[in-house]
């Protein structure tokens, strides 16, 4: 009587839950689509994460492997394997934990096609019913083909064809016994057995699958040993990588953490992002061309953000996503001299001007621990032994003057000022302006965007809006901004950084590539471990990093390797930006200054530069070094 009541209650529960006793139409889950800023689909997620194949397009090795490890009686049961359920129950009780599952391949297919992942009795009963109905309506080959096309393998790969291309850069029909066994082992726990992240666990799981194949009589013991010894080379097909693989990986990681893999890969989400495909392709070309003559192990990162709002327009996290999916845009590296503009910004805020003169000479600082610190400059000579205006010191990236200036400003104040630009964990040390910190290319691009955007910091972001299959908005991001420095301060630093691209600046050679309204800074760390160029137009800020993942020396400087990539990128997108000049605040005056005296230049001054000043702070005296009468007196005194 109790059993009849229980069955009656279960039937009532099924009816209340909206369960249909008719098998639903089989509908392959709809992949999500990621769009760029112009509503163009970005290849790499929707197009390539699911490719359906027929059973004759799947290696028999994989069919055998998946049957052996998931459901060895697949071809003999009618959808439900009661013996398997009892066996799994016994094993789980014996081990006091879930070691085996009792679901058949048919049940797993039914769950994937028709049900959610909720763990309830009602859902399990639905699964059993649908499994029986699948067996009644479809052949075994049709069911296992459905299974192979819908199962999730990790790395965004749904279906055996995409899995084969994602992990072995080949089609499913070409899988060897060893490769098939490894892939057959992934669906049980895709993130844990991911061979890119946990090759040891993946190999161990492969061994379990191979042993199951031996037990099932699908392969011999000798074949198992040969397969275990086969070297597995994990490699993504170029077809899988798409146009912005590092960006798509970033989007997928965010989506799966927030919405779960099933909704992302089967729910038909529409994801609108900030990426611009034209700019992305330009970034890809610039890196490919810029590094074609360098060793394969030399790595790179390029990230460009809209300076006006923080939207990421281009993102390249490495040279080849198929070989390494590590996104170096977020890698913390020493930024070298690219930190200097942030400190110079504090100097302007403290009352210094671009024309103030500081001497580059030998200087000693006693550190708190009693050590003596003596900054030197890059090159054969450790000191220039001359005075420089602040603008020229930044143009030439003079280290000694930067450390002197930091000492006068107070390293604590410099560290606090740098953190306003989105950096964190800055230590108040004398060498701070030389880049003795860690920052990512994305952080540095966002920091420089402050100068392009009239002193306003914009938090970088890459997703605009996410909508579900029915058109409901799940989330919509807003611009997050804060004021860091005044528009006057930002314009003065921009003027100084424009000098980097002028004759005498460390990036002067880039003028042969670009001639538009740009500003930027080179950076090279100790022992040439990191090479940088960070620069911007009025609307776009871009950081380029070059280095080795191991931290070994590149023997390269920023102006030689990172600079040309940056310049070629801006050259490629120049027509798309359509930038005007940087906006000069009304209370900023631009004056032509003699670089040797720091005073108003005359026609006789040999080296001059246009410098920006807050009105009232500009020099009022004319350069007497090169004024006709005083020039003669100055030369006598000089010699």
JOKADA-V335496 format. One record per backbone hydrogen bond with DSSP energy under -1.0 kcal/mol. NH is the residue of the N-H (numbers start at 1). CO is the residue of the C=O. Records with the same first field share a line. If there is no record, write none. Layout:
BEGIN
NH: CO, CO
END
This chain:
BEGIN
5: 1
6: 2
7: 3
8: 4
9: 5
10: 6
11: 7
12: 8
13: 9
14: 10
15: 11
16: 12
17: 13
18: 15
19: 14
30: 266
32: 264
33: 269
35: 271
36: 40
37: 275
39: 36
42: 34
49: 45
57: 54
58: 55
59: 172
62: 59
63: 59
64: 60
65: 61
66: 62
67: 63
68: 64
69: 65
70: 66
71: 67
74: 71
76: 73
77: 73
85: 81
86: 82
87: 83
88: 84
89: 85
90: 86
91: 87
92: 88
93: 89
94: 90
95: 91
97: 92
108: 104
109: 105
110: 106
111: 107
112: 108
113: 109
114: 110
115: 111
120: 118
124: 120
125: 121
126: 122
127: 123
128: 124
129: 125
130: 126
131: 127
132: 128
133: 129
134: 130
135: 131
136: 132
137: 133
138: 134
143: 139
144: 140
145: 141
146: 142
147: 143
148: 144
149: 145
150: 146
151: 147
153: 157
157: 154
158: 49
159: 151
160: 148
163: 159
164: 160
165: 161
166: 162
167: 163
168: 164
170: 164
174: 171
175: 172
180: 176
181: 177
182: 178
183: 179
184: 180
185: 181
186: 183
189: 186
193: 189
198: 194
202: 198
203: 199
204: 200
205: 201
206: 202
207: 203
208: 204
209: 205
210: 206
211: 207
212: 208
213: 209
214: 210
215: 211
216: 212
217: 214
218: 213
219: 213
224: 220
225: 221
226: 222
227: 223
228: 224
229: 225
235: 167
237: 165
240: 237
241: 237
248: 244
249: 245
250: 246
251: 247
252: 248
253: 249
254: 250
255: 251
256: 252
257: 253
258: 254
259: 255
260: 256
264: 260
265: 261
266: 262
267: 263
268: 30
270: 467
271: 33
272: 465
273: 35
274: 462
276: 313
280: 276
281: 277
282: 278
283: 279
284: 280
285: 281
286: 282
287: 283
288: 284
289: 285
290: 286
291: 287
294: 291
298: 295
299: 547
301: 545
302: 316
303: 543
304: 314
305: 541
306: 311
307: 539
309: 306
310: 306
312: 461
313: 304
314: 304
316: 302
323: 320
324: 320
328: 317
330: 327
333: 439
338: 335
339: 336
340: 337
342: 339
343: 339
344: 340
345: 341
346: 342
347: 343
348: 344
349: 345
350: 346
351: 348
352: 347
356: 353
358: 388
360: 386
365: 373
367: 371
370: 367
373: 365
377: 382
385: 360
388: 358
390: 356
391: 354
393: 389
394: 390
395: 391
396: 392
398: 393
402: 398
403: 399
404: 400
405: 401
406: 402
407: 403
408: 404
409: 405
410: 406
414: 410
415: 411
416: 412
417: 413
418: 414
419: 415
421: 418
422: 419
423: 418
429: 427
432: 429
434: 431
435: 432
437: 435
439: 333
442: 329
444: 440
445: 441
446: 442
447: 443
448: 444
449: 445
450: 447
452: 448
453: 449
455: 450
456: 453
457: 482
459: 480
461: 310
464: 272
465: 272
466: 475
467: 270
468: 472
471: 468
474: 466
475: 466
477: 464
482: 457
484: 455
485: 455
490: 486
491: 487
492: 488
493: 489
494: 490
495: 491
496: 492
497: 493
498: 494
501: 498
502: 499
505: 502
506: 395
507: 500
508: 505
510: 507
511: 508
512: 509
513: 510
514: 510
518: 516
519: 536
520: 497
521: 534
523: 532
525: 530
528: 525
529: 526
531: 546
532: 523
533: 544
534: 521
535: 542
536: 519
537: 540
541: 305
542: 535
543: 303
544: 533
545: 301
546: 531
547: 299
551: 548
554: 528
560: 557
561: 557
563: 558
566: 562
567: 563
568: 564
569: 565
570: 566
571: 567
572: 568
573: 569
577: 573
578: 574
588: 585
589: 613
591: 611
593: 609
594: 599
595: 607
598: 594
600: 621
601: 592
605: 602
609: 593
611: 591
613: 589
615: 587
617: 614
623: 600
631: 627
633: 629
634: 630
635: 631
636: 632
637: 633
638: 634
639: 635
END
